[in-house]
Amino acid sequence: MKDMEERFPRGIWVRLIIYIAVGHLFAAFIYLLFELGAKQ
């Protein structure tokens, strides 16, 4: 695991986690819009 950490600085890991979290929130928001739109 130490080899992986040397190849990728911590800043890249933080950015990756933020992008994944934002991506999931965005996808959930769009899914909710479609779910609410389908019920009306």
Residue pairs with C-beta under 8 A, 6 or more apart in sequence:
none
